[in-house]
């Protein structure tokens, strides 16, 4: 999947793997509300495409990092940290992270749905950043 870049974007959504289709769905939903998002599919996390991420966030000044792992000590924390280190003075607000709950991974489908973030969680994080 190619990165989705929309001219004049308001926010950057960054993720990899299963999160990418959720970010695209969130971006499509936000577009209906007038918020344009750039979607960055990292494809790999080691190495990760830092240059693309930083260039996009420098343009939009807002970012949401999405991943299925738990939020604490995850890949999203490293990406968020790097964005803050490199672009601190240019950001319109803090980088948001959307991730799974900090609990053991459940095996029942109904519990797994409650464990993993949903598209609505991505949209809500983006709204908080773009409405501030």
C-alpha positions as CSV (number, residue, x, y, z in Angstrom):
1,X,0.0,0.0,0.0
2,X,1.3,3.4,-0.9
3,X,1.4,6.3,1.5
4,X,-1.7,8.5,1.1
5,X,-0.7,12.1,0.8
6,X,-3.5,14.7,0.5
7,X,-2.5,18.2,-0.4
8,X,-3.0,20.7,2.4
9,X,-3.4,17.9,5.0
10,X,-4.2,18.8,8.6
11,X,-2.7,15.8,10.4
12,X,-0.3,12.8,9.8
13,X,-1.4,9.3,10.8
14,X,1.6,6.9,11.2
15,X,1.5,3.2,11.6
16,X,2.4,-0.2,10.1
17,X,0.8,-3.6,9.6
18,X,-2.9,-4.0,10.5
19,X,-3.1,-0.4,11.6
20,X,-2.7,0.9,8.1
21,X,-6.2,-0.1,6.9
22,X,-7.6,1.4,10.1
23,X,-5.8,4.7,9.5
24,X,-7.1,4.8,5.9
25,X,-10.6,4.2,7.2
26,X,-10.1,7.0,9.8
27,X,-8.7,9.3,7.2
28,X,-11.7,8.7,4.9
29,X,-14.1,9.4,7.8
30,X,-12.3,12.6,8.8
31,X,-12.3,13.8,5.2
32,X,-16.1,13.8,5.3
33,X,-15.7,16.1,8.2
34,X,-13.3,18.4,6.4
35,X,-10.1,17.2,8.0
36,X,-7.4,16.0,5.6
37,X,-4.9,13.3,6.8
38,X,-1.7,12.1,5.4
39,X,-1.3,8.3,6.1
40,X,2.2,6.9,6.4
41,X,2.6,3.2,6.1
42,X,6.0,2.5,7.7
43,X,6.1,-1.0,6.1
44,X,9.0,-1.9,8.4
45,X,9.9,-0.7,11.9
46,X,13.6,-1.5,11.7
47,X,14.7,0.4,9.9
48,X,11.8,2.8,9.9
49,X,11.3,5.7,7.4
50,X,12.1,8.5,9.7
51,X,12.7,11.0,6.8
52,X,9.2,10.5,5.4
53,X,7.6,10.7,8.8
54,X,9.4,13.9,9.8
55,X,8.7,15.6,6.4
56,X,5.0,14.8,6.7
57,X,4.7,16.0,10.3
58,X,6.7,19.1,9.5
59,X,4.0,19.9,6.9
60,X,0.9,19.1,9.0
61,X,2.4,20.0,12.5
62,X,0.2,17.3,14.1
63,X,0.6,13.5,14.3
64,X,-1.1,10.4,15.6
65,X,1.0,7.2,15.9
66,X,-1.1,4.0,15.7
67,X,0.0,0.4,16.5
68,X,-1.6,-2.8,17.8
69,X,0.9,-3.3,20.5
70,X,0.3,-1.8,24.0
71,X,1.0,1.9,24.2
72,X,3.6,1.7,26.9
73,X,7.2,1.0,25.7
74,X,6.1,0.3,22.2
75,X,7.2,1.3,18.7
76,X,4.8,4.2,18.9
77,X,6.7,5.6,21.9
78,X,9.9,5.6,20.0
79,X,8.4,7.3,16.9
80,X,6.6,9.8,19.1
81,X,9.8,10.6,20.9
82,X,11.8,11.1,17.7
83,X,9.1,13.4,16.3
84,X,9.2,15.5,19.5
85,X,13.0,15.6,19.5
86,X,13.3,16.7,15.9
87,X,10.2,18.9,15.5
88,X,9.4,20.2,19.0
89,X,9.2,23.9,18.1
90,X,7.2,23.2,15.0
91,X,4.4,21.0,16.5
92,X,0.9,22.5,17.0
93,X,0.4,20.0,19.9
94,X,1.8,16.8,21.4
95,X,2.0,13.7,19.3
96,X,-1.0,11.4,20.1
97,X,-0.7,7.6,20.3
98,X,-3.4,5.1,19.7
99,X,-2.7,1.5,20.8
100,X,-4.1,-1.5,22.5
101,X,-5.0,-1.6,26.2
102,X,-2.2,-2.4,28.6
103,X,-3.5,-5.8,29.6
104,X,-2.5,-9.4,28.6
105,X,-3.7,-10.3,25.1
106,X,-7.1,-12.1,25.4
107,X,-8.0,-15.2,23.4
108,X,-11.7,-14.8,23.2
109,X,-12.8,-12.8,20.1
110,X,-15.2,-10.6,22.1
111,X,-12.4,-9.7,24.5
112,X,-9.9,-9.2,21.7
113,X,-12.2,-6.6,20.2
114,X,-12.2,-4.7,23.5
115,X,-8.4,-5.0,23.8
116,X,-7.5,-3.7,20.3
117,X,-8.1,0.0,19.5
118,X,-10.9,0.8,17.0
119,X,-11.1,3.2,14.0
120,X,-13.1,5.5,16.2
121,X,-10.2,5.8,18.6
122,X,-8.0,7.1,15.8
123,X,-10.6,9.6,14.7
124,X,-11.1,10.9,18.2
125,X,-7.3,11.3,18.7
126,X,-7.1,13.2,15.5
127,X,-10.1,15.4,16.4
128,X,-8.5,16.4,19.7
129,X,-5.3,17.5,17.9
130,X,-7.0,19.3,15.0
131,X,-9.6,21.1,17.1
132,X,-7.1,22.6,19.5
